[in-house]
Amino acid sequence: MASRSAPPPVDYRSTAVRPGWGELPRALRKAIERRLGGRVAAVSHAGGGFTRGFAAVLTTGDGTRGFVKAADLAIQHHLADWYYHEIMVTRALPPAVPAPRPRWTVTAGGWYAVCFDAIDGAMPQLPWRTDELAATLDAWATTASALRAPPAALVALRLPRLADLLRYDLSCWQKAPPRRLAQVGQLATLEAALPRYADSAGLTHCDLRLDNVLVDGAGRAWICDWNWVCHGAPWFDTASLLISAYASGQDADRLFAEHPTTAGAPPDALDASLAALSGYLLSRAASAPSDASPAIRAHQLWTGEAALAWLAERRGWRW
């Protein structure tokens, strides 16, 4: 088991393997420049993430900036679908949600591209700095409040339910335990309770991690990558975010208990979340290497072990 405060085995700012601007089809580059209103003079590639899609902040000669994602429709059709879905979701987010807003889409050269507002910020550091963690938790509290009663445009997208995802995808301790532990029965029981706990008409991000956050120069946090938003209790995302805070030596128990999203949560909501997340992450970490990113299995192993260590500390387990 990884010890608390152990550094992650990957640099979250450089986990992605992406094509460069010059590797995109000429027709696509020309189409993007037409939409941006000028020739691209500077490219700042996004090093974080676990997909092979193009992602970069593009700046034209007159200073116009946009964050552009692009995928090959022939061999990355799933990414194009994700980008389209993200456009639909972010277009319908309430104004209070601190998320980059979509500008336009374009299809050219057999590729699909989407453009969002470019946030002048950076991914938070690990170990977490107290100010960046506080800003992220504040941004998440604002977001969760705005999504408690989702606008009709978001409801119309017929988004999935977190309870279903938990029941079918995050039930590893019940179906195929990733580790032989004396506590497997307790882990399975906690995990089994989570779908009922987490069901909600409100919306939650469902992928709230350090590398899906940007902190700008004013210290404000922005929540990015809205591909997995679903109907569910927001405290599940709070637990997910705080796994890396626990691993950073922060008082994650207090931060969870004091966060606005956890008001009214069941007493063992955090433990159930950590059980489900640890089982899923450790199971995925043991899978065959992924062609999406060479860093993803190490990320899953480190995060899964941190989630299990946090749960073990809370429960007084020893192994």
C-alpha positions in Angstrom: 0.0 0.0 0.0 1.3 3.4 -1.0 2.1 5.6 2.1 0.3 8.8 2.6 2.0 11.9 1.1 3.9 9.6 -1.3 4.3 11.5 -4.6 2.3 10.3 -7.6 4.2 8.2 -10.1 3.1 10.4 -13.0 3.4 14.1 -13.8 -0.2 15.1 -14.3 0.9 18.0 -16.5 2.4 15.6 -19.1 0.3 12.4 -19.1 -1.2 12.8 -22.6 0.2 11.7 -26.0 -1.3 14.1 -28.5 -0.7 15.2 -32.1 0.9 18.5 -32.7 -0.7 21.4 -34.5 1.5 20.7 -37.6 0.3 17.1 -37.6 -3.4 18.1 -38.2 -4.7 18.0 -41.7 -4.1 21.2 -43.6 -7.8 21.6 -44.3 -8.6 21.4 -40.6 -5.9 23.9 -39.7 -7.2 26.3 -42.3 -10.8 25.9 -41.1 -9.8 26.5 -37.5 -7.9 29.6 -38.4 -10.9 30.9 -40.3 -13.0 30.5 -37.2 -10.4 32.1 -35.0 -10.1 35.0 -37.4 -6.4 34.8 -38.1 -3.4 32.6 -38.6 -2.2 30.7 -35.5 1.0 32.3 -34.2 1.4 30.3 -30.9 0.4 26.9 -29.7 0.3 25.7 -26.1 -0.5 22.0 -26.0 -2.4 20.5 -23.1 -0.1 18.0 -21.5 -2.6 16.6 -19.1 -5.4 14.1 -19.7 -5.6 10.5 -20.8 -6.7 10.7 -24.4 -4.9 11.0 -27.7 -7.1 13.8 -29.1 -5.5 17.1 -30.1 -5.9 19.7 -27.4 -4.2 23.1 -27.2 -4.7 26.8 -26.6 -4.2 28.5 -30.0 -3.3 32.2 -30.3 -3.6 34.2 -33.5 -1.3 37.0 -34.5 -3.7 39.6 -33.1 -3.9 37.9 -29.7 -7.2 36.0 -30.2 -7.1 32.8 -28.1 -9.2 29.7 -28.0 -8.9 26.2 -26.5 -9.4 23.7 -29.3 -9.9 20.0 -29.1 -10.0 17.8 -32.2 -10.4 14.1 -33.1 -10.0 12.1 -36.3 -13.5 10.9 -37.3 -12.2 7.7 -38.9 -10.1 6.4 -36.0 -11.2 8.5 -32.9 -14.9 8.6 -33.5 -15.5 8.0 -29.8 -13.5 11.1 -28.9 -15.5 13.2 -31.5 -18.7 11.9 -29.8 -17.3 13.0 -26.4 -16.4 16.4 -27.7 -19.9 16.9 -29.2 -21.5 15.8 -26.0 -19.3 18.2 -24.0 -20.4 21.1 -26.2 -24.0 20.2 -25.7 -23.5 20.1 -21.9 -21.4 23.2 -21.4 -23.7 25.2 -23.7 -26.6 24.5 -21.2 -24.7 25.0 -17.9 -26.1 27.7 -15.7 -24.1 31.0 -15.8 -22.9 30.5 -12.2 -20.9 27.4 -13.0 -17.2 28.3 -13.4 -16.6 26.3 -16.6 -15.0 27.2 -20.0 -17.8 28.0 -22.4 -18.1 26.6 -26.0 -17.6 28.9 -29.0 -17.9 26.9 -32.1 -17.4 23.5 -33.8 -16.0 22.7 -37.3 -15.5 19.6 -39.4 -12.8 19.5 -42.0 -10.2 17.2 -43.4 -11.9 14.2 -41.8 -11.6 15.7 -38.3 -14.0 17.2 -35.9 -12.9 20.2 -33.8 -14.5 22.1 -30.9 -13.4 25.5 -29.4 -13.9 26.7 -25.9 -12.9 29.9 -24.1 -9.2 29.7 -23.2 -8.7 30.0 -19.4 -5.5 31.8 -18.5 -4.6 29.3 -15.8 -2.8 26.1 -14.8 -3.5 22.8 -13.3 -3.2 22.8 -9.5 0.1 21.5 -8.1 0.6 18.2 -6.3 1.0 18.0 -3.4 -2.0 20.3 -3.2 -1.4 23.8 -2.1 -3.9 24.9 0.5 -5.0 28.0 -1.5 -5.5 26.0 -4.7 -7.4 23.3 -2.9 -9.7 25.9 -1.2 -10.3 27.6 -4.5 -11.2 24.3 -6.1 -13.6 23.3 -3.3 -15.2 26.7 -3.5 -15.7 26.4 -7.3 -17.2 22.9 -6.8 -19.6 24.2 -4.1 -20.8 26.9 -6.4 -21.2 24.4 -9.3 -23.1 21.9 -7.2 -25.4 24.5 -5.9 -26.2 25.7 -9.5 -26.8 22.1 -10.6 -29.0 21.1 -7.7 -32.1 22.0 -9.8 -30.8 21.5 -13.4 -32.1 23.8 -16.1 -34.5 22.3 -18.6 -31.9 22.3 -21.4 -29.7 20.0 -19.4 -32.5 17.7 -18.3 -33.5 17.4 -22.0 -30.1 15.8 -22.7 -31.3 12.7 -20.9 -28.0 12.4 -19.0 -27.2 9.1 -17.2 -27.8 8.4 -13.6 -24.8 8.0 -11.2 -26.7 5.2 -9.4 -26.7 3.1 -12.6 -23.0 3.8 -13.3 -22.2 2.8 -9.7 -24.3 -0.4 -9.9 -22.9 -1.6 -13.2 -19.4 -0.2 -13.5 -18.2 0.5 -9.9 -19.1 -2.7 -8.1 -15.8 -4.4 -8.3 -15.5 -5.5 -4.7 -18.9 -7.3 -5.1 -18.1 -8.9 -8.5 -14.4 -9.4 -9.0 -12.3 -8.1 -6.0 -9.1 -6.6 -7.2 -7.2 -7.5 -4.0 -7.3 -10.4 -1.5 -8.1 -8.6 1.7 -9.8 -9.7 4.9 -12.1 -6.7 4.6 -13.5 -7.6 1.1 -16.9 -8.4 2.6 -17.0 -4.9 4.3 -15.9 -3.2 1.1 -18.5 -5.0 -0.9 -21.2 -4.0 1.6 -20.2 -0.4 1.6 -20.0 -0.4 -2.2 -23.5 -2.0 -2.5 -25.1 0.8 -0.5 -23.7 3.6 -2.7 -26.2 3.5 -5.7 -29.1 4.1 -3.3 -27.2 6.8 -1.4 -26.0 8.7 -4.5 -29.3 8.8 -6.5 -30.4 12.4 -7.1 -32.3 14.5 -9.5 -29.5 17.1 -9.4 -26.4 16.9 -11.5 -22.8 16.2 -10.6 -19.7 16.4 -12.7 -18.7 12.7 -12.2 -15.1 13.1 -13.1 -13.8 15.8 -10.6 -10.0 15.3 -10.4 -7.0 17.5 -10.1 -6.3 17.4 -13.8 -9.8 18.6 -14.7 -9.3 21.9 -12.8 -7.6 25.1 -13.8 -6.6 27.9 -11.4 -6.3 31.3 -13.0 -4.0 34.2 -12.1 -6.6 35.7 -9.7 -6.8 32.4 -7.8 -10.2 31.4 -9.1 -10.7 27.7 -10.0 -12.4 26.5 -13.2 -13.9 23.1 -13.7 -13.3 21.5 -17.1 -14.0 18.4 -19.1 -17.8 17.9 -18.8 -18.0 14.5 -20.6 -19.4 12.4 -17.8 -21.9 14.7 -16.1 -24.9 12.7 -14.7 -27.7 12.9 -12.2 -26.3 12.1 -8.8 -25.3 13.4 -5.4 -22.4 15.9 -5.6 -20.7 14.6 -2.5 -19.5 11.7 -4.6 -17.4 14.1 -6.6 -16.2 15.8 -3.4 -14.9 12.4 -2.2 -13.2 11.7 -5.5 -11.5 15.1 -5.6 -10.2 14.7 -2.0 -8.4 11.4 -2.6 -5.4 13.4 -3.9 -5.8 15.8 -1.1 -5.6 13.0 1.4 -2.5 11.7 -0.4 -1.1 15.2 -0.1 -1.3 15.1 3.6 -4.4 17.4 3.9 -7.1 16.9 6.5 -9.4 15.3 4.0 -11.9 14.1 6.6 -12.5 17.6 7.8 -12.6 19.1 4.3 -15.3 16.5 3.3 -17.3 17.0 6.4 -17.3 20.8 6.1 -18.0 21.0 2.4 -21.5 22.3 1.5 -22.1 19.3 -0.9 -22.0 16.9 2.0 -24.9 18.4 4.0 -27.5 15.7 4.5 -25.3 12.9 3.1 -25.6 9.5 4.8 -23.1 9.0 7.6 -21.1 6.4 5.7 -21.4 8.2 2.3 -17.6 8.9 2.3 -16.7 5.4 3.2 -19.0 3.9 0.5 -17.6 6.3 -2.1 -14.0 5.4 -1.2 -14.9 1.7 -1.3 -16.4 2.0 -4.8 -13.7 4.2 -6.2 -10.8 2.1 -4.8 -12.3 -1.1 -6.2 -12.9 0.4 -9.7 -9.5 2.1 -9.9 -7.5 -0.9 -8.7 -9.4 -3.1 -11.1 -8.6 -0.8 -14.0 -5.0 -0.5 -12.9 -4.6 -4.3 -13.2 -5.9 -4.3 -16.8 -3.8 -4.6 -19.9 -1.9 -1.4 -20.9 -4.1 1.2 -22.5 -3.3 2.8 -25.8 -5.0 6.0 -24.6 -2.1 7.1 -22.4 1.0 5.2 -21.0 0.4 6.9 -17.7 -3.2 5.9 -17.1 -2.6 2.6 -15.3 0.0 4.2 -12.9 -2.5 7.0 -12.2 -5.3 4.5 -11.5 -3.0 2.4 -9.2 -1.8 5.4 -7.2 -5.3 6.9 -6.8 -6.9 3.6 -6.0 -4.3 2.8 -3.3 -4.7 6.3 -1.8 -8.5 5.8 -1.7 -8.1 2.4 0.0 -5.5 3.8 2.4 -7.9 6.7 3.4 -10.7 4.3 3.9 -8.5 1.9 6.0 -7.4 4.8 8.2 -11.0 5.9 8.8 -12.1 2.3 9.6 -9.0 1.4 11.6 -8.1 -1.5 9.3 -4.7 -3.1 9.3 -3.1 -5.4 6.8 
